[in-house]
Amino acid sequence: MKRDFSLLAGRHFDLLVCGGGIYGAWTAYDAALRGLSVAIVEQGDWAGATSSASSKLIHGGLRYLETYDFKLVRKAILERQLLLKLAPHRVWPLRFGVPIYKDSRIGTLQLKAGLMLYDFLARLSGKNMAGPDIAHRHFDRAAFARRFPALASDGLKGGFTYGDAQTDDARLVLELIAGAMGAGAVCVNYCQLTGLMESGGQVCGATVHDQLNNKSAQVLARQIVYTAGQWTTASQPGRDWCRLSKGVHLVMPGTMTEAALLLTAQSDGRVFFMIPWYGMTLIGTTDNDYKGDIEHVVVEKEDVAYLLAEANHYLKTAWTEADIVGSYAGVRVMKRSDHASPSAVSRDWELQTAGNGVHYSIGGKITSARGDAASIVNTVCAQLGVDAPCATQSRRFPWAPETNYDQWSVAVNARANRLGIAPESTKWLIRRHGKRVEEVLRSIEGELRLAECIVATLPFIYADLLFCARTEMVIHLEDLLRRRMPLLILAQLSEGTLRRIAETVAAAMGWDEAAINREVATCRSGPCPR
Ligand SMILES: Cc1cc2nc3c(=O)[nH]c(=O)nc-3n(C[C@H](O)[C@H](O)[C@H](O)COP(=O)(O)OP(=O)(O)OC[C@H]3O[C@@H](n4cnc5c(N)ncnc54)[C@H](O)[C@@H]3O)c2cc1C
């Protein structure tokens, strides 16, 4: 994946996409697969905003059944099942536990009814879709406590488990960008769309600014789609269409390694999760109306206090602030609504088209972004007079292995084992790189020390780090350590460790001593703003 700003000028694109989060990535990939000439620009790094700050779930959204949002749940479950099939390396099954206590807001019968409906909607999504065991199960008090030993057992009556799925959100975006490039799209990160060009009141192109070399260019495009997330509100008419809410996650030590928990907050009755990810535990999320600076979305003291208190209510051994390993914040964009609480606003998505013909993607979810992007590209094709069907609902992901996934995984595991890679590292290598893991393993054959873990508590190995630096359009150390390999939120890295990592990739990145110092200083200047 090579960045080349010069490819943007002097061509007349069918479609220019502004914003490289999940919606932009799916839109560019889908449009390129349909044969359109496509460009996508991202002002920062791929998935630099909300699309790397999610709960990482590919889920139907059990909680939306409470608000009777059956259409949304059905759509999301359908997409979940599709992604599990098309991208077994990128989207993997995750079981959730839901404990029931004496004072639980939702009792056994109501929960059972909801889970039966959830399973039913999954079955409706297609009999011939292979998938993991997703059906819910009930456990009595003792059995549930055994499954989730970290949970407080006072007042526990029992609980259910049910199936959903999980991903690495930033890598999902990256893989789609790689797919779009493979299908001919011009994809440039660190490139901001700074103005629109119009002819006869209709948009015909845009000015884009190369953030790395401080150059601008004019890009001609017949259609323009904004998938700009919270930046949609930076100007009219976007402000009128959106409501913003902030969501924070804390990263805690790994207490649950295989299954997640869906819990109800005591203070406000909201649903929140405790989720295993790369061996650590994510707690999230908050959901508060956001009117702050869209450029700097930060974790605040109140967010931390809320999440710790709510999690501790359920834990045998309480966590303190000293246990927090990392944190991150993101902004949800939702359709405008008058609901008092942002949690009550529908997570559904819509496309708005302004008077000058620019299309704006509003709201949505990582889970359903593929289907929503297909609608975007249908609209674009209709405007262009192109008759080309969507291909993404049946096409395996760009990095999905071509052979039987289970057999392929067994073979990769055996090979990795011979190279001295720990099984936990191999599991994540496969999920992170899909079939490209073979290239990572090849690099270790010539240099066995690359199989070592970078940080003892996490599964990431040096060969992976170098592979990302060499092949994944990394510009800054923060791109590498927050989105390609999320060490910055999953561990507290000392200056020495950051320097060691920067020196390891310096040759691949073309960094001299001054650049290493700069990159390390940026990573140390505090938690990533988003
Ligand atoms: C806390 C939280 C948890 C969530 N959890 C889940 C979950 O578990 N599962 C799920 O399915 N969904 C989840 N969501 C929802 C999901 O994360 C979002 O719907 C999705 O990431 C939005 O993607 P996007 O592409 O619209 O926006 P973004 O990811 O924000 O991307 C917009 C991009 O546009 C770029 N941009 C803006 N202006 C310009 C410009 N002028 N030029 C160039 N680039 C520009 C920005 O830099 C940004 O990268 C969650 C959301 C939040 C906030």
The ligand as a Gaussian input file, in Angstrom:
#p B3LYP/6-31G(d) Opt

LIG

0 1
 C      -17.818000       4.711000      21.589000
 C      -18.350000       4.075000      20.341000
 C      -18.479000       2.694000      20.266000
 C      -18.970000       2.114000      19.103000
 N      -19.018000       0.764000      19.036000
 C      -19.464000       0.164000      17.910000
 C      -19.442000      -1.245000      17.805000
 O      -18.983000      -1.950000      18.699000
 N      -19.920000      -1.798000      16.667000
 C      -20.404000      -1.044000      15.643000
 O      -20.877000      -1.626000      14.664000
 N      -20.385000       0.311000      15.685000
 C      -19.919000       0.926000      16.791000
 N      -19.878000       2.288000      16.873000
 C      -20.277000       3.082000      15.714000
 C      -19.139000       3.167000      14.693000
 O      -17.905000       3.275000      15.337000
 C      -19.345000       4.362000      13.776000
 O      -20.622000       4.277000      13.193000
 C      -18.336000       4.387000      12.631000
 O      -17.024000       4.237000      13.091000
 C      -18.473000       5.690000      11.870000
 O      -17.616000       5.631000      10.764000
 P      -17.474000       6.836000       9.767000
 O      -16.653000       6.343000       8.644000
 O      -18.816000       7.397000       9.472000
 O      -16.739000       7.989000      10.603000
 P      -15.218000       8.128000      11.090000
 O      -14.622000       6.843000      11.473000
 O      -15.216000       9.200000      12.116000
 O      -14.463000       8.609000       9.786000
 C      -14.598000       9.900000       9.264000
 C      -13.245000      10.285000       8.683000
 O      -13.378000      11.424000       7.862000
 C      -12.164000      12.134000       7.920000
 N      -12.397000      13.488000       7.430000
 C      -13.245000      14.405000       7.942000
 N      -13.199000      15.548000       7.233000
 C      -12.289000      15.354000       6.237000
 C      -11.785000      16.172000       5.169000
 N      -12.204000      17.428000       4.991000
 N      -10.852000      15.649000       4.327000
 C      -10.421000      14.369000       4.493000
 N      -10.855000      13.576000       5.497000
 C      -11.775000      14.044000       6.354000
 C      -11.802000      12.064000       9.405000
 O      -10.435000      12.328000       9.639000
 C      -12.227000      10.649000       9.769000
 O      -11.150000       9.731000       9.752000
 C      -19.372000       2.912000      18.011000
 C      -19.243000       4.307000      18.096000
 C      -18.711000       4.884000      19.241000
 C      -18.531000       6.355000      19.305000

